[in-house]
Amino acid sequence: MQDVHCPSLAAPTAASARGRSWEIDALRGLMLVLMTTTHIPTRFSDPLGQPLGFVSAAEGFVLLSGFVAGMVYTQRRLRAGEEAMRDAFRKRAVKLYLCQAGLLAFLFGVVTLIGGLLHQPAITDLVSFFLDRPYTALVSGLMLLYNPPLLDILPMYVIFMIVSPVLLLHGAHQGWGPILVASGALWLGAQFGLGESTYDELAALLALPVPFRQTGAFEFAAWQFLWVIGLWMGAGEASHQPVQPVPFPRWAVAVALAYAAVHLVWRHAVGQVPFPAGGAMNAAYDKWHLGPLRLLDTLALVVLAMRYGPMLVRRLPRPRVLEALGAASLPVFCAHLVLAMLALAVFGAATPDRPWALDVALLAGSYLVLYGVACASAAIDRRARRIAHRVRETRDPPRSRPSPLARPTAAPSRGGRRSVPATMRTPLD
């Protein structure tokens, strides 16, 4: 990979972990492009959203981020020890929290002001809880309880980063079986309202002022399952024990291909809602609870990516732009949220009456800004590495080696003790 390495959303860039890591960065870059297409309010958001079936970019991004976190931080543990791994997770969680706090401040202080002055319902509806109870919203937002739309994914990542060291250590020492079973059970409980009922009980017990619907659209209890699967797969890669040691059976690939193909055609035939007339079956494809049929669609695409991905990598040109975006996942992700909020505040929600040229300019301009952010982030990262390298050289200058012709004096010193060459002396000498 060229010099575009920088931190990802949930872990250091994959390039710091192993070779051939540019593919992961390119995939994350693709997910960021899809997120931007969905979140920037244009007429393209709906037709281009969920292009591969009833699966959004969020599923791929969470799974990939979990994979990279498991791979990179497991290597950190193997190289520097468990405490170093815990410390790296803590630092990453703090960075994510600071990003969330900055985005909240921008939303409350800038976007809300612009949206209010321009009377944009898209913004006033988005921050309705803040407008009704500003102090409560600010404090609870900093406590990661109040998570307005668009700003409800980073809090999920912060929690995942806090829990991940425990999972990785348990998986390394006692196996991943119990973790995967417990994670699956938690996902299943979320399908029956476990997260909401648990929060309501805690809110009543602790007198929490934030209603459940204001805590964010993502059901953490469901989405942790994708993160744990990614974490497990990444840890296996780092430990040279991949979870797929042999190719998938042909029948498994055939089933995954059929399932993904049916849902791909279905999605583009009826739209993003599987059953437009409504009905209970839509819950099986619910995004926020990661419904079971939606989860199966995601896993089918994972099987196909693992089966056919290496072949595509060999035959397709290397997507340098996507690679750069994925390598700078965190700054690009935050920048795309800033652009989406500003677009909502200035232009409002997408409408058919808006000129096509404006929608095209909004989307194209957003892509250019994100690429600029990625390039700037890479430049800053390179400069930081150079400074750190110079500091290390200044602090720990390379020791001069003795000439190979020089021989240590073997004659005994005063008192009968042999003299020790200066290059071999310890502090006690």
N, C-alpha and C positions, 0 to 999 in steps of 0.2 A: 504494500500500500504506500502511496505517496505520503508526503508529510502533511497529512490532514488528521492525525490522531488527536482525539480529545475525548473527554468523558461522555458516556452514554447516559440515558435517563436513570438507569438503576444500577449501573456498574461502570467501571472503567472501560474504555473502548476495547472491543474484542481483539483488536490488533495486538494488544499487550499480552494476550493470552496464548495464542497459538498461530501457526501459519494458516494460510487459506482463510483468514478471518474476514477478508474484505467482503465475502459473500454475505456475512451476517450484517455488516454495516450497510450494504446495499439493500438488503431486505428491510432493515429499519428505516432507511431513507425512503423506500417505497411506501412504508406504512405512514410516514410523516406527510408525504405528498397526498396520500388518500385522506388523512385526517384534515389537512388544509383544505382540500377540495370539499369536504363535508362541512367544515365549520365556517368557512368564509361564505357569507350569505349571498349566493348567486343562484341563478336558475339551473346551474349545473350540479348543485349539491345533491338533489334527489336522484336524477338519472345516473350519476356517477358514484353515488354512495353504495357501499356493499357490492362491488362489481363482480365478486367471485361466488356469490350466493348469499345465503342469509348469515353472513359473517362480515364483521366490520374490521377496520384496521386496528381497533383497540384490542381485539383478541390476539392478533398476530404480534402486536407490540408488547403486550403483557407476557406472552409466552416467550418471545425472543429475549426480552429483558430478564426474565427469570433464568433462561438458559445461560445468558452471558454472566449474570451474577453468580450462578452456581459454578461456572467454569473458572471465572477470574478469581473469585474469593476462595475457592478450594485450592487453586494453585498458590494463592497467598498463604494459606494455612500450611501447605506442604513445604513451601519455601522458607517461611519466616515464623511459623508457629500459630497456635490458636489465638493468642492474645492480639497478634498483629492483624489477624482476620477480623476479630471483633472490633478492633479500633478502626479498621477501614470501613466496616459497615456503619459504625457510629458517625464517622466523618461524612459518609455519603448521605445518611439520613438527615444530618444537620444541614447539608447543602440543599437537599430537596426541600426541607422545611423553610429555609430562607427564601428559596425561589417562590414557594407558595405564599409566604408572607408578603413578598414584593408584588406578586400578582394581585393579591387582595388589596393592597394599598393602591395599586394602579386602578383597579376596578372601582373602589370606593371613592378615590380622590379625583380621578381624571375622567374615566369613562362615565360614571354616574353624572358628573357635572355636565359633560357634553350631551349625553342623552337627555338630561333634564332640560337643558336650554333649547334643544332641538325637538323636544316633545316626542321622543322615540319610544313607543310602547315596548319594543324589543328589549330595551335596556331597563325601563322602569319595571317591567314584569320580571326581568331577570334578577333584579336586586330589590324586589318588593319587601322582603323581610328586613333588609338593611334600611330601607326608607321608613318602615314602620317602627323599627327598634334599632337605631344605629349603634348605640353603645353595646347592647347585647350581641348584635351581629358582629361587631368588630372583635370583641373579646372572645366570643365563641368561635369565630373564624380563626383566630390565632391559636385556639385550643384544638383546631381541626374538627370541631363539632358542626359548625355551620359551613357548608360547602356549596356555594351557588353553582348553577349550571356553567359548564366549561372549566370550572376550577375544582372539579370533584375527583380528578384522577391522581394528582400529586399526593393528596393526603393518603390515598390507598397505597401508594408506593412507599411513603414514609413508614407506615405500619408494616408493610412487607419487609422493608429493610431492617426494622427493629427485630422482627421475629426470625428472620432468615439465619442468623448465626446459630441459633438454637437448633433449627432444623438441619443445617449442614453438619453440625457436630454430632447430632443424634444419628443422622444417616451414615456418617463416616464410621462411627463406633458400634452402632447397634442395628444398622440396616434401615432401608427406606420403606419396607413393607408396612409397618405400623403407621408411619407418617402418611403414606398414600391412602391407606384405608381411612384414617381419621379425617384427612382432607376431603376425600370423597364423601364421607358421611356428613361433613359440614356443608358441602355443596348441596347434598340432597336435602338437608334440613332447610337450607335457604329457599328451596323451591316451595316449601310449605310455610314460609313466613317466619322462619326462625330468627332472622336478623331483626325484623321489625318488632317482633314480640319481645326479644331480649332487650332491645333498646328502650322500648316503652316501659319495661319493668325497671331498668336502671334509671330512666328519666324520672319515674315516680319516686324511686328510692332516694335519688340524689337531687331532686328538684331541678333537673336540667331544663333550661328555658327554650331549647330548640326543638321544635317538632320533628318527627322522623323524616317527613318529606323534604325538610330543609338540610338534611345531612348529606345529600348528594344522590345522584341517580344510580350509581354503581352499588350493587349489593356486595359488600366486601366478603361476606361469608361464602358467596358463590364464586367470585372472581379469584379468590385465593387458590382455588383448585388449579387453574391454569398456571398461576405463578409457581406453585409447588411442583407441577409436572415439569415446567421448564427448569426449575432449580435442580430437580433430580437428574434430568438429562444432562445439564451442564456439569454437575458434580461428577457424573459418570465419565464424561469426556475428559475432564481434568485428571481423573484417577486412572485413565486408560482402561476403563471398564464401561464402554458405551452400552446404553440400554438396548441398542439394536446390534448385537454382535454379528448377526447373519442377516442376509436380505430378507425382507418380508415375504411370506408365502404368496404365491400367485393369486390365490383366492382372496387374500386380504387386500391386495392391491386392486383386484377387479371389483370387489365390493366398495372400496373407497372411491374408485373412479366412477362407478355407477351412481353412488350416492351424491358425490360432488357434482356430477354432470346434470343429474335431475334437478338439483337445487339451483344450479347456475341458470338453467333454462327457465325454471319456475320463477326465480327472482326477477328476471328480465321480462317475463311474460306478464306478471301480475303487479310488479312493483316491490317496494321494500317490505310491505306487510303481506305475509303469506296468504292470509284469508281476508281480503279487503272488506268483506261483508261483516266481519267480526266473528266472534265465537271463542270458545275456550281453547281451541287448538293453537291460537296465536300465542298463548302463554308458553307453549313448548318451544317457541322460537324467540322468546323474550330476551332482549339484549341485556337489560339491566340485571336480571336474575340469572343470566347465562342458561337459558332453558335447555332441556336435555337434547332436543333435536338440533338446536343451534350448536351445542357443544359437539355433537356427533359430526356436524358439518365441518366444524373447526378441525377436529381430529382427523377427518378424512383428508382434508387439505394438507395436514401435517404429514400423513403417510405418503401422499403423492409427492410432496416436496422432498422428503427424504429418499424416495425411490428414484425420482426423475431429476432432482436438483443437480446432482453431479454432472449428468449428461448435458443439461442446459448450460451449466457453467463452462463446460468445455467448448460449446458451440456458439454461444452468444457473446457479443462484445462486452467488455467490462464496463459497467455503468458508472463512470467516475463521478458524475454529479450526484447520483443517489448514494454512492459510497461516502462522499463528503458530507452529505446531509446526515446520514446515519452515524458517522463518526462523531458528529457534533450534536447528538440527539437531545441533550438537555437544553442547551441554548436555543436550538432550532424549535424544539417543542414549546418552550416559553415564548419565543418570538411569534409563533403561529397563533398562540392564544391572544397575545397583545394585538396582532393584526385582526383577528376575528372580533375581538371586543370593540376595537376602533371602528371597524366596518359596520357593526351593528349600531354603534352610537351615531355615526355620521349618515349612513345610508339606510339603516333599518333592515328589517327582514326582507328576504328575496320576494319579489313580486313579478308577475308576467309583464307588467307595464314598464318595468325598468328597461332602458335601452340595452340591446345586446352588447354594444361596444363597451358600455360601462361595466357589465359583468365580466366580459373578457379582460378588460383592463385591470379590474380588481383581482382576478385570479392570477393573471400573468404577473402583475406587479407583486403580489404576495410571494409567488415562487421566486422571483428575482431577489426580493428582500431576504428570504430564508437562505438562499444560496450565499448571499453576501454575509449573513450572520455566520454561516458555516465557515466561510473563508476567513473571516475575522477571528473566529474562535480558534481555527487552526493556527493562524499567525500568532495569536496571543499564547497559545500552548507551546509553540516552537520557541518563542522568546523566553517563556518561563523555564523551559528545559535547558536552554543555553545558560540562563542566569544561574540555575541550580547547579549546573555542571561547573561553572566558573567558581561558585562558592565552595563546592566540594574540593576543587583543585587548590583553592587558596587555603582552605582549612586543613586539608590533608595532602600536602605536596608529595609527589612520588619520591620514595626513598632512593638515594643513589646506591647503585650496586657496586660492590668491590670489584676491582680488576681481577680477571681470572688468573693473572700472573702473580697477584699478591698472595702470599702465603702467611698464615698466622704464625706469630712467634711462638715457638714451642719451648723456649728456654724457661725454666722455672723462675718465677718472680721472687721477691724478697719474702722469706718465710716459707719457701718451698712450694708456693702455689703457682700453678701455671697461669700465665696471663691470658685473658679472653679477648679475642678480636672485638673491636668496637661494634662491628655490625652484628655480633651475636650476643651482646650484653643485654641483660634484663635490668629493670630498675633496681633490683637488689644488688647488682654488681656495682 
